[in-house]
Amino acid sequence: MTNLSKKTAIIGIGLIGASFARALREEGAASSIVGYDRSADVMARAVACGAVDSAAASLEAAIKGADLVVISTPVGAMAGVLAEIAEKGDDGALVIDVGSVKGAVVEAASKLNPRVHIVPCHPVAGTEQSGPEAGFAALFRHRWSILTPLARDDADYLAAVKRAADIWRAVGAEVEIMDHHHHDLALAITSHLPHLIAFTLVGAADDLESVAEAEIVKYSAGGFRDFTRIAASDPIMWRDVFLNNRQAMLEVLGRFTEELALLQRAIRWGDAETLERIFARGRTLRRAIVAAGQEKDVPNFGRDEKA
Amino acid sequence: MTNLSKKTAIIGIGLIGASFARALREEGAASSIVGYDRSADVMARAVACGAVDSAAASLEAAIKGADLVVISTPVGAMAGVLAEIAEKGDDGALVIDVGSVKGAVVEAASKLNPRVHIVPCHPVAGTEQSGPEAGFAALFRHRWSILTPLARDDADYLAAVKRAADIWRAVGAEVEIMDHHHHDLALAITSHLPHLIAFTLVGAADDLESVAEAEIVKYSAGGFRDFTRIAASDPIMWRDVFLNNRQAMLEVLGRFTEELALLQRAIRWGDAETLERIFARGRTLRRAIVAAGQEKDVPNFGRDEKA
């Protein structure tokens, strides 16, 4: 693999930042990888576990001389980080982020000095783990990375978008270019709403005084367990996603609650036909997901067994 | 393993009935296993795939001479099947069911002639597959089977409850005895509500005209996919579960929608603290589930990879 960066700066070294650093190194795509995190503890752990080569004393020190800057902080911190990079970064540096919401990033980036090239990105990959130790090089492999470029058509920027795509392909991802509005709606339904619902279900279970937590754990194989994996995701990251994708979230939430009200009414009034009709749709979509190789269609036998 | 039944009749031969038959045979716990299903096609397939030894021409023929009858039909059909067994079954036969709702079964069974011993059961196990070919002997291994006995304390009935527990242990399950009201509420939150929500999410996604199904499939790794496994479950089985556990479903649905409304409001008004506070609870419960061995805590790396 060709070298795609002489110095890479990773800003915010959690699961995604650490995985990106490891993937770049494994591919031989970066000469040196420096990390910066506003938590000194996280930064020390990132160096100790070998996710990054070294830690920088400040954001400014991290980005000095970097031809690739990766912003992997929670979405809420990105506008501030972007502004500082646009002011202090090297001329012509490629700046990518990995945020799950793109409208907020595009809006912040569009106002900044175009001497650095900001290409908003969203790799659709993750686990319920967090922190630099959770990172692994294969995280992005066979996953989609969605790029939502700014409204710039100068040759330098177009070259930067191409370079960003090359970098994602180098770490194993498939690349899609998309309008940021469409991204935020498509991800609201495929990722953000599922997370919100999982968090809600766990909260509702926690509040049900008459059923003990021990029982919920015991009988979680009945379906609850499938939700807890994503409900265990990083609370700060998700708080920021919802706050920064408000419009699309309220849109898909409205549709979800309408559908839920319909089912609730069908249960109350014993309307078997409505229930059956709506439930039959689940299999069609599942088959499509399995056929696309996004999940192997195996019974839970095996992966659900006790160790 | 000791022989626990000379002739076992499996009424309704889907995933659960076929798995139970295979598990009994694998343990050498039954001498002969006859199946009956109101669908001649299902019955022929159950014999062809070796799930049962033979097919009966009628429910009456299946239960004649059977000392163990297993009712593994959808919950909605159980009252009728129970009534026929109470009338035509052998004196002293043990009759167990595997329904996910117990109040409706206890109510129906309590009205019947006590010459057969009906012990309502719920093995908390399953996959998103259905049909006799989907059955496998290990389905119940290390899973809980919940017994909700009738309000009878005659020695014959107590012996039948003990025999039912022994049979579940023989097929690998752990046994819990519980009041049926409590069962229906505990399972409403750990199993029935998660399924209803998964069905609802898939329905809402299906209705979102501006995001194509192909995109939903493509980006399903973002969280949606976790819901599709249980949303692919048997629509008829689940229709009957909801219709027969109405009171507990409406109770947990009320709590869920209250919690969701709280989060929706927090998103609308940018209330970061509320979001963060509620989200932090997910990790605690997940850790308890992993610690109890109900799921291995591995990153999605591996099981989510493309084949």
Interface residues (C-beta under 8 A of the other chain):
Chain A: S100 V124 A125 G126 T127 E128 Q129 A134 F136 A138 L139 R141 H142 R143 W144 I146 E176 H182 L185 A186 L187 I189 T190 S191 H192 L193 P194 H195 L196 I197 A198 F199 T200 L201 V202 G203 A204 A205 D206 D207 L208 S210 V211 E213 E215 I216 V217 K218 Y219 S220 A221 G222 G223 F224 R225 D226 F227 T228 R229 I230 A231 A232 S233 P235 I236 W238 R239 F242 L243 R246 M249 L250 V252 L253 R255 F256 T257 E258 E259 L260 L263 Q264 A266 I267 R268 G270 A272 L275 E276 I278 F279 A280 R281 G282 R283 L285 R286 R287 A288 I289 A292 G293 Q294 E295 K296 P299 N300 F301 R303 D304 E305 K306 A307
Chain B: S100 V124 A125 G126 T127 E128 Q129 A134 F136 A138 L139 R141 H142 R143 W144 I146 E176 H182 L185 A186 L187 I189 T190 S191 H192 L193 P194 H195 L196 I197 A198 F199 T200 L201 V202 G203 A204 A205 D206 D207 L208 S210 V211 E213 E215 I216 V217 K218 Y219 S220 A221 G222 G223 F224 R225 D226 F227 T228 R229 I230 A231 A232 S233 P235 I236 W238 R239 F242 L243 R246 M249 L250 V252 L253 R255 F256 T257 E258 E259 L260 L263 Q264 A266 I267 R268 G270 A272 L275 E276 I278 F279 A280 R281 G282 R283 L285 R286 R287 A288 I289 A292 G293 Q294 E295 K296 P299 N300 F301 R303 D304 E305 K306 A307
